[in-house]
């Protein structure tokens, strides 16, 4: 997720959805501007709640949602 309000969004997700958020520093190739990218791992049923937080803070945020087969570690499944 990319937004100029990434700190507010990260705080909201962390405090309200009780999910960890990772910030990755990046650079937009088209704009050549520095950007901060938020990565959030969540279960599918949590996504609408997280989207709600993002939309309320920055309705113009760029969000990518992907499907994965599993997430393993603290707060998710144990490694097999």
PyMOL CGO cylinders between C-alpha atoms (Angstrom):
from pymol import cmd
from pymol.cgo import CYLINDER

trace = [
    CYLINDER, 0.00, 0.00, 0.00, 1.35, 3.43, -0.89, 0.3, 1, 1, 1, 1, 1, 1,
    CYLINDER, 1.35, 3.43, -0.89, 0.04, 6.65, 0.64, 0.3, 1, 1, 1, 1, 1, 1,
    CYLINDER, 0.04, 6.65, 0.64, 1.35, 10.00, 1.76, 0.3, 1, 1, 1, 1, 1, 1,
    CYLINDER, 1.35, 10.00, 1.76, -0.46, 9.27, 5.06, 0.3, 1, 1, 1, 1, 1, 1,
    CYLINDER, -0.46, 9.27, 5.06, 1.31, 5.94, 5.57, 0.3, 1, 1, 1, 1, 1, 1,
    CYLINDER, 1.31, 5.94, 5.57, 2.13, 6.63, 9.24, 0.3, 1, 1, 1, 1, 1, 1,
    CYLINDER, 2.13, 6.63, 9.24, -1.53, 7.29, 10.17, 0.3, 1, 1, 1, 1, 1, 1,
    CYLINDER, -1.53, 7.29, 10.17, -2.64, 4.21, 8.25, 0.3, 1, 1, 1, 1, 1, 1,
    CYLINDER, -2.64, 4.21, 8.25, 0.05, 2.00, 9.80, 0.3, 1, 1, 1, 1, 1, 1,
    CYLINDER, 0.05, 2.00, 9.80, -0.90, 3.18, 13.30, 0.3, 1, 1, 1, 1, 1, 1,
    CYLINDER, -0.90, 3.18, 13.30, -4.60, 2.57, 12.65, 0.3, 1, 1, 1, 1, 1, 1,
    CYLINDER, -4.60, 2.57, 12.65, -4.04, -0.95, 11.28, 0.3, 1, 1, 1, 1, 1, 1,
    CYLINDER, -4.04, -0.95, 11.28, -1.67, -1.82, 14.11, 0.3, 1, 1, 1, 1, 1, 1,
    CYLINDER, -1.67, -1.82, 14.11, -3.91, -0.48, 16.89, 0.3, 1, 1, 1, 1, 1, 1,
    CYLINDER, -3.91, -0.48, 16.89, -7.37, -1.39, 15.55, 0.3, 1, 1, 1, 1, 1, 1,
    CYLINDER, -7.37, -1.39, 15.55, -6.83, -4.53, 13.46, 0.3, 1, 1, 1, 1, 1, 1,
    CYLINDER, -6.83, -4.53, 13.46, -4.00, -5.76, 15.73, 0.3, 1, 1, 1, 1, 1, 1,
    CYLINDER, -4.00, -5.76, 15.73, -1.85, -6.57, 12.70, 0.3, 1, 1, 1, 1, 1, 1,
    CYLINDER, -1.85, -6.57, 12.70, 1.81, -5.84, 12.22, 0.3, 1, 1, 1, 1, 1, 1,
    CYLINDER, 1.81, -5.84, 12.22, 2.83, -3.44, 9.50, 0.3, 1, 1, 1, 1, 1, 1,
    CYLINDER, 2.83, -3.44, 9.50, 6.19, -3.36, 7.71, 0.3, 1, 1, 1, 1, 1, 1,
    CYLINDER, 6.19, -3.36, 7.71, 7.43, -0.16, 6.06, 0.3, 1, 1, 1, 1, 1, 1,
    CYLINDER, 7.43, -0.16, 6.06, 9.67, -0.53, 3.02, 0.3, 1, 1, 1, 1, 1, 1,
    CYLINDER, 9.67, -0.53, 3.02, 11.40, 2.50, 1.52, 0.3, 1, 1, 1, 1, 1, 1,
    CYLINDER, 11.40, 2.50, 1.52, 11.06, 2.73, -2.24, 0.3, 1, 1, 1, 1, 1, 1,
    CYLINDER, 11.06, 2.73, -2.24, 11.30, 5.06, -5.19, 0.3, 1, 1, 1, 1, 1, 1,
    CYLINDER, 11.30, 5.06, -5.19, 8.63, 5.60, -7.81, 0.3, 1, 1, 1, 1, 1, 1,
    CYLINDER, 8.63, 5.60, -7.81, 10.29, 5.09, -11.16, 0.3, 1, 1, 1, 1, 1, 1,
    CYLINDER, 10.29, 5.09, -11.16, 7.88, 7.31, -13.08, 0.3, 1, 1, 1, 1, 1, 1,
    CYLINDER, 7.88, 7.31, -13.08, 7.87, 10.16, -10.55, 0.3, 1, 1, 1, 1, 1, 1,
    CYLINDER, 7.87, 10.16, -10.55, 11.43, 9.58, -9.27, 0.3, 1, 1, 1, 1, 1, 1,
    CYLINDER, 11.43, 9.58, -9.27, 10.02, 10.42, -5.80, 0.3, 1, 1, 1, 1, 1, 1,
    CYLINDER, 10.02, 10.42, -5.80, 10.77, 8.54, -2.59, 0.3, 1, 1, 1, 1, 1, 1,
    CYLINDER, 10.77, 8.54, -2.59, 7.80, 6.53, -1.31, 0.3, 1, 1, 1, 1, 1, 1,
    CYLINDER, 7.80, 6.53, -1.31, 7.12, 4.45, 1.77, 0.3, 1, 1, 1, 1, 1, 1,
    CYLINDER, 7.12, 4.45, 1.77, 5.36, 1.16, 1.10, 0.3, 1, 1, 1, 1, 1, 1,
    CYLINDER, 5.36, 1.16, 1.10, 3.31, -0.58, 3.77, 0.3, 1, 1, 1, 1, 1, 1,
    CYLINDER, 3.31, -0.58, 3.77, 3.12, -4.36, 3.83, 0.3, 1, 1, 1, 1, 1, 1,
    CYLINDER, 3.12, -4.36, 3.83, 0.37, -5.96, 5.91, 0.3, 1, 1, 1, 1, 1, 1,
    CYLINDER, 0.37, -5.96, 5.91, -0.22, -9.70, 6.18, 0.3, 1, 1, 1, 1, 1, 1,
    CYLINDER, -0.22, -9.70, 6.18, -3.79, -10.49, 7.16, 0.3, 1, 1, 1, 1, 1, 1,
    CYLINDER, -3.79, -10.49, 7.16, -6.40, -13.15, 6.73, 0.3, 1, 1, 1, 1, 1, 1,
    CYLINDER, -6.40, -13.15, 6.73, -8.96, -12.72, 3.95, 0.3, 1, 1, 1, 1, 1, 1,
    CYLINDER, -8.96, -12.72, 3.95, -11.79, -12.02, 6.38, 0.3, 1, 1, 1, 1, 1, 1,
    CYLINDER, -11.79, -12.02, 6.38, -9.77, -9.12, 7.87, 0.3, 1, 1, 1, 1, 1, 1,
    CYLINDER, -9.77, -9.12, 7.87, -9.28, -7.36, 4.54, 0.3, 1, 1, 1, 1, 1, 1,
    CYLINDER, -9.28, -7.36, 4.54, -12.52, -5.36, 4.48, 0.3, 1, 1, 1, 1, 1, 1,
    CYLINDER, -12.52, -5.36, 4.48, -11.79, -3.92, 7.92, 0.3, 1, 1, 1, 1, 1, 1,
    CYLINDER, -11.79, -3.92, 7.92, -8.28, -2.93, 6.81, 0.3, 1, 1, 1, 1, 1, 1,
    CYLINDER, -8.28, -2.93, 6.81, -9.57, -1.41, 3.56, 0.3, 1, 1, 1, 1, 1, 1,
    CYLINDER, -9.57, -1.41, 3.56, -12.05, 0.61, 5.63, 0.3, 1, 1, 1, 1, 1, 1,
    CYLINDER, -12.05, 0.61, 5.63, -9.23, 2.10, 7.72, 0.3, 1, 1, 1, 1, 1, 1,
    CYLINDER, -9.23, 2.10, 7.72, -7.21, 2.95, 4.61, 0.3, 1, 1, 1, 1, 1, 1,
    CYLINDER, -7.21, 2.95, 4.61, -10.15, 4.55, 2.78, 0.3, 1, 1, 1, 1, 1, 1,
    CYLINDER, -10.15, 4.55, 2.78, -11.09, 6.68, 5.80, 0.3, 1, 1, 1, 1, 1, 1,
    CYLINDER, -11.09, 6.68, 5.80, -7.56, 8.10, 6.05, 0.3, 1, 1, 1, 1, 1, 1,
    CYLINDER, -7.56, 8.10, 6.05, -6.57, 8.29, 2.37, 0.3, 1, 1, 1, 1, 1, 1,
    CYLINDER, -6.57, 8.29, 2.37, -9.19, 7.35, -0.25, 0.3, 1, 1, 1, 1, 1, 1,
    CYLINDER, -9.19, 7.35, -0.25, -6.51, 7.83, -2.95, 0.3, 1, 1, 1, 1, 1, 1,
    CYLINDER, -6.51, 7.83, -2.95, -4.06, 5.30, -1.49, 0.3, 1, 1, 1, 1, 1, 1,
    CYLINDER, -4.06, 5.30, -1.49, -2.70, 2.68, -3.88, 0.3, 1, 1, 1, 1, 1, 1,
    CYLINDER, -2.70, 2.68, -3.88, -3.54, -0.77, -2.54, 0.3, 1, 1, 1, 1, 1, 1,
    CYLINDER, -3.54, -0.77, -2.54, -2.60, -4.17, -3.89, 0.3, 1, 1, 1, 1, 1, 1,
    CYLINDER, -2.60, -4.17, -3.89, -4.23, -7.33, -2.54, 0.3, 1, 1, 1, 1, 1, 1,
    CYLINDER, -4.23, -7.33, -2.54, -2.81, -10.72, -3.43, 0.3, 1, 1, 1, 1, 1, 1,
    CYLINDER, -2.81, -10.72, -3.43, -3.74, -14.30, -2.69, 0.3, 1, 1, 1, 1, 1, 1,
    CYLINDER, -3.74, -14.30, -2.69, -1.25, -16.53, -0.95, 0.3, 1, 1, 1, 1, 1, 1,
    CYLINDER, -1.25, -16.53, -0.95, -1.46, -20.17, 0.05, 0.3, 1, 1, 1, 1, 1, 1,
    CYLINDER, -1.46, -20.17, 0.05, -0.29, -19.62, 3.59, 0.3, 1, 1, 1, 1, 1, 1,
    CYLINDER, -0.29, -19.62, 3.59, 1.41, -17.37, 6.11, 0.3, 1, 1, 1, 1, 1, 1,
    CYLINDER, 1.41, -17.37, 6.11, 3.46, -19.04, 8.80, 0.3, 1, 1, 1, 1, 1, 1,
    CYLINDER, 3.46, -19.04, 8.80, 4.76, -17.51, 12.01, 0.3, 1, 1, 1, 1, 1, 1,
    CYLINDER, 4.76, -17.51, 12.01, 3.53, -15.56, 15.00, 0.3, 1, 1, 1, 1, 1, 1,
    CYLINDER, 3.53, -15.56, 15.00, -0.14, -14.66, 14.70, 0.3, 1, 1, 1, 1, 1, 1,
    CYLINDER, -0.14, -14.66, 14.70, -0.68, -17.10, 11.82, 0.3, 1, 1, 1, 1, 1, 1,
    CYLINDER, -0.68, -17.10, 11.82, -0.18, -20.84, 11.19, 0.3, 1, 1, 1, 1, 1, 1,
    CYLINDER, -0.18, -20.84, 11.19, 2.72, -22.83, 12.61, 0.3, 1, 1, 1, 1, 1, 1,
    CYLINDER, 2.72, -22.83, 12.61, 5.38, -23.90, 10.15, 0.3, 1, 1, 1, 1, 1, 1,
    CYLINDER, 5.38, -23.90, 10.15, 4.84, -27.42, 8.88, 0.3, 1, 1, 1, 1, 1, 1,
]
cmd.load_cgo(trace, "trace")
